[in-house]
Structure formats: structure tokens, C-alpha cells
Amino acid sequence: MSDTTDDDNYVCEQQTETMRFCLKCRRVLYRGRSKYQEILVVDTYDYGKALLLDGLFQTTEKDEAFYHELLVHVPMFAHPSPKNVLIIGGGDGGSLREALKHRVHVDLVEIDEEVVEISKKYFFFPDSGNFDLIIMDGFEYLKSIRKKYDVVIVDGSDPIGPAEVLFKDEFVKLIKKVLEEKGIVVLQSGSPLLREEYCYFFKIYKTLKKYFKLVKPYFYFVPTYPTGMWSYIAASDTIDPEVPARIPDESYNLKVYTEKLHRSVFALPSFIEKKLKEEQ
């Protein structure tokens, strides 16, 4: 849904037909349109710089670590010795920044080069490091390669527009193909609190269960995302996502992730446990 900036300098995301989230802005830093989507960067009073794509909040300076550290470090620390990592999406650079802390090689596949360029200027995209940036559709990339990865991180937008394909059976089967036998994948999976027509958490869970032996959702809060309660789903045939195989030291410079937090985020609320049992 589209963003609006009203006379009081609020930028708003229409999260559903009946729910709206707004932040008051100091100024608009960038507004433009790429081949794929509208791009807006604003400086807000409460959350610092914020990136919106097609009117949806993607990241803000204040709460980005709540999202990126949980998305990246849970699968990365669950793996005992990751070497090659694939990130699909993640054009703001936050997931890439966090993955590189593990001293691995990263291939980042992003469809929209303009998002990357804007993020280099305003957000977290690293200037250098042990990574390759591949400007390409993630689905087409998976179809075209024979390379294997220890960890795959799907940092896609909500399943609309160019990111729609990232949540379908064909896509999950391709991920399984490029994962090492002792590999792990994680996808952001939205908020389970949204009304059914806006909620894709349970659909992703059911899809992953078809192809992986261990499928475990986990939750944390991201204040600028719809409902504030955000979900991720990690899947593997051999690695238990709940159990950290390694522990970070001070060199990781983490704001959110800890070993204790890693274990705790897999504790499911009762209503989700019940719903997942019904889905099986």
C-alpha cells in the first residue's frame, strides 16, 4: 500500500485497510522510482533515517538491529562452521553487514540496484568486504547456479511485487537444491497477528514443512513493522535452529543478539502452537 506525507510532515504506511503507521519527519532525503518500485528515504524524529519501498517501511536506524540481528545471527550461530552464505534480497545492506561479522564469504542477490545505491549513501550497505553483489532476480539466480551454500538468508520484502515469488513452493525447492547437506535456511515470515488476508506466516511454515525435517519459527519485536510482532522461520535437515553451535565474542559488536536470546525466541505463544498443530 502507498505512503502519504500530510501537511504535518508525517510519512505513513497503510499496513492494512484498517491499520496505519505514521512517523513525523524532519525532511525527505530522497524520493524516486526505480524500475521496480518507489523509493523513499526520510529523516524521522523518533527512528532516525527510514527507508520505504512502495510505501512500506523496510528499515529504520533505530530498530534495524532488532530485525537484522535476529534474521542473520540465529541461523549463523546455529551452524557450527559456515563458510559460504547466500542472502536473497537485503538491498539495504543490514543483513550483509551482520553476516560478514562471521568471517564468511557472502553472495548477495538483489533485484533492484537503485535500492543498493541509495543504501550505500543513507544506510548500512558496506563499502567493501568479502562479498559479491549480484544484481539479479533471486529466483532466476537459484535456477542458474550449481554452487552450494552453508546458510541461505531470505531477506525479502512482503510477498507482493518483485518479492512475491520468494515464498512459493518452487522457490523453496530451489533453496533446498543449493543448500549443503548440513545447511540451514531462514526466511522472514511477517506477523502472525495480522488478519488472514495479510498474514503469510502460516503459509510459509506449511511450505517449508514439505521439504525440510526441522522447521522452527521464532519471534521478536520490530516496532515499525505491522503489529510490532515479527516472525522468522528457520529450516534444515540436520541443524537444530534452536541450539547455538557457537557463541559471539565482543568483536561482533551486537546490539540485540545473545546466546540466551537465541534460545528464548523459539518459545512459541500458545495461540501459535495451537494453530501450527491444526495446520499439520
Number of C-alpha atoms within 10 A of each C-alpha: 14 13 22 14 15 10 6 8 16 19 22 21 24 18 20 14 8 6 10 12 18 16 19 18 20 15 14 16 13 13 11 10 13 12 9 15 17 17 19 23 23 24 20 20 12 13 19 14 21 26 24 22 21 17 20 24 24 18 24 22 17 15 17 19 20 17 23 23 20 26 28 25 23 25 31 28 21 23 23 15 13 20 15 18 26 25 25 27 25 23 29 24 21 22 28 27 18 21 25 17 14 17 12 16 18 23 19 24 24 24 22 18 18 19 24 21 14 19 19 16 10 18 21 20 21 15 8 7 13 10 18 13 14 15 17 16 18 24 19 11 15 19 14 10 11 9 11 18 25 22 28 29 26 25 26 24 20 19 16 12 11 16 18 12 17 24 22 14 16 13 17 20 16 17 23 23 17 20 20 17 15 15 23 31 28 25 25 25 27 26 24 20 15 16 10 10 7 17 16 18 22 18 13 21 21 15 17 25 15 12 17 18 14 16 23 19 23 23 23 19 16 21 17 22 20 23 17 14 17 22 22 25 23 27 26 26 15 14 23 19 28 20 16 22 16 13 10 16 9 6 8 12 11 15 9 13 20 18 16 9 13 21 15 14 17 18 12 14 9 9 9 14 11 11 11 13 8 8 10 7
